[in-house]
Amino acid sequence: MPPYCLGVEQIRRHGRELGRLAAGAAIGAPAPLLLLLVVASVPMSAAGGLGLGLFAAVVWVTRRLAARQRRRARAALGATVPSPYRPLPAGPFARLNVVLRDPATWRDLAWLPCQFVAGTGTAVVLVGLWLGAVQCVTAPALRGLMPEPTGFDPLVLELTGRSSGLAWAAVPVGLALGFVASRLPRHLIRMQARLAAALLGPTATTRLNARVDRLTHTRAAAVDASATELRRIERDLHDGAQARLVAVAMSLGVAEDVIDADPAGAKAMLAEARATARAALTELRDLVRGIHPPVLADRGLNAAVQALALDLPLPAELDLCLDRRLAAPVEAAAYFAIAEALTNAVRHSDATRVRVAITDTGSALRISVRDDGHGGADPSRGTGLLGIRRRLAAFDGELRLSSPPGGPTVLDMELPCVS
Amino acid sequence: MRVLIAEDQVLLRDGLSRMLTAYGFDVVATVADGTDLAERLVSVRPDVAVIDVRLPPTFTDEGLRAAVAARQRVPGLPMLVLSQYVERLYARELLADRAGAVGYLLKDRVGEVRQFVATLRQVAAGGTVIDTDVVAALLRRREALAGLTPRQQDVLRLMAEGHSNAAVAERLVITEKSVSNIINTLFAKLGLPPSTSHHRRVLAVLAYLDDRDR
């Protein structure tokens, strides 16, 4: 539909836009009162706790308004405006301390008057435009209705001096005003949204701080994960291969000692030693596979996932869209995350089918593991999901889990991998 | 001879148990956990105990601590402690009470069946046996040993491993009398008091090496 065409849909849309602007004006409306209370709370704080309480109340209300505006801004801009506040500790005074030191608090207060001006200004401009448009379009009719000046003439009659030519000339002007009035709201809404994004979102510094915090956290988790891993390998070696080799040595020793006196017994000992040696080899092989699977090293993630699928006791559908080799640690993280997810599906969900999809977006690897089991997976229980999350977090990756009771369980993982 | 075995790995526990039974020992108790090992040692009072250093629940040095604790209550209770790797600190802790009847061996030594069994009897009889590797680690870092002849060093090493004069003589293919002479020279060189009791002699040497090495 061309933009100048005035249909029912256009009118509806305009109505919605006006509603949004009205809501925007309403959000800004309490600003003068709130700012007045902030100013008032300063001398009151000197007197006692009352002012601090007042200030806290203002901050609370402002944050609610800001949260509301952030949601509206997300709808208008299609991009999230993240909440920039520092986490609040327990205890009223500790809280107040954090709030006072948080630049976001003061940016909120700066946003209040801006939103007030933008909100009310918008309303005034729109009402003016529509009044003007209606008067101009109806100017010839008004001139007919009110041929003589009265005490309260419409503005258009005063401006045109009741001349017939000018009154008719006002009609297209009115149409133009109406067009502008109908098109303007969406821009005004976007403008307010941008204002919110600029003042209510995190600053570059807070964004960096948050990132540093997250990286510190994930690095600690990564160090922890690798220490746990080393301990596991050491335990596996100690309990597995090393113990078996000692047993082999023991059997051989006994066999050597009794071979002359009891050849049959010695033979049995030797057979036992050989069986134990074979078991030790199997264990070593499995251990190596657990540290870094040879097929992953040789052929990359696709082949390693195919190998995993072959070992599964249930059918697996694979959709692997990855045609390059990634950095070895990233491949390993992806591989073990998938392996763990598949193990979970087999062990806990009673699934009959699983599906693994890998998509390479260039900057990130998207992995999705889905099973048709009974769902209800809880990330807070069991170490499997936690392990995956840790592995991914070490690379700034993410894990999202959807597992409603009754299934299906879908694990979506994202792993940054800039080549 | 009554033996107690403390080992958490079934494979080794059963293997040791079978082997010792085959060599005429009477395995009176097997323990798989370090929690009440000291209690068991005291109540069972074996003629000798074979103890793995690392036991559940913590899988650290449970066995060693239980051994030391049991010997505090029953001084000189014979213990042969097995370890997956050489740890001088552990040897020192075991030897600290100077009561003898103690052995500290690498786990691998159970493969040398005859020698292992002999060592176990030696410990049960009150001897002190420290693993060759531990002794070697002690000797390797000794600057004071620079003044010793290679032969004297050999004798010192074998002595520290718990061998009697006769065994040392046999190994070095010399007479027992010359071994005795070498030992006297050694003790004089190291400033150790002359000693005839076998395990005291070992302890003296080890204590000397350990003290000077700290």
Interface residues (C-beta under 8 A of the other chain):
Chain A: R235 H238 D239 Q242 A243 R244 V246 A247 V248 A249 M250 S251 L252 G253 V254 E256 D257 V258 T276
Chain B: Q9 L11 L12 G15 L16 M19 A22 R54 F59 Q84 K107 D108 V110 G111 E112 V113 R114 F116
